[in-house]
Amino acid sequence: MITDQGFTCLVINLDGSEDRWSRISAQLNEAKVTYKRISAVDGRKFDLASLDYYDANRAIRYMGRDLVGGEIGCYLSHVDAVRTFLDLGGKHCLVLEDDSIPDRELVRIVHGVTACLARLDPNWRIVNLGNPRLKISTPVHEIKTNRNSYTLCKAFYFPMTTGAILWSRKGAEDFLSEHGKLFAPIDNYLRHWITRAGGGYAFSPRPVETTEAESEIADAPRSRNRRSKLYGLRKQRRLLFDKWIALRHKLNSGAARG
């Protein structure tokens, strides 16, 4: 039943968050989307020193700080969603966080994306449907609904936020095989990976908005975590280096419109 609509839809929701689940369920039902719940990983009480899959030293080098347990829980929740997608089968999977507000014509939008990319870029990996700002990108396709018009763009500098991520099967398989030990929050990692590997797309404007409600699994106070004295420098170096890579790829790209 999950793939009858042409793609799998998985919703990440923390156990006990009934209000969020009721709201996103009602919206997806209205949009006539078939979906499955994924129980979020609650990492807020993790003992980071005991996690053999977390590379704290690399986090300090790359992010300039330690991660917090909530960020690791959010990352693991998305890993679980990707694994579930691959286990269920199908070619495409939309992963939503439970504070998402999708366009009522979400199915039509996803179908438009997958049909376009099947022609333009059969090796695409991932599409961000929920980020409000795009940098270093090239428009490739227009998708019109009854109320809005959305421009699909090739995202050389992959946008942050993971409220609404569309995966290809190739992208999901590559993600699981390449991500290794955790050293960054999931949105930072996806930018790091896709900016280098390619195959990333995003929308302007975004077809999936957010309630802006505080995350229950990722937003933990960061003031208590270990920061490098070079935190600011390492952050700026990370941003500038990723932008330089993205600009280089854009200049070498022959992105076409479909």
Secondary structure, DSSP 8 states (H G I E B T S, - for coil): -TTTTSSEEEEEE-TT-HHHHHHHHHHHHHTT---EEEE----TT--GGG-TTB-HHHHHHHHSB---HHHHHHHHHHHHHHHHHHHH--SEEEEEETTEEE-TTHHHHHHHHHHHHHHH-TT--EEE-S-S---SEEEEEEEE-SS-EEEEEEESS-----SEEEEEHHHHHHHHHH--SB-S-HHHHHHHHHHHH--EEEEES-SEEE-----SSS----TTS-B-TTHHHHHHHHHHHHHHHHHHHHHT------
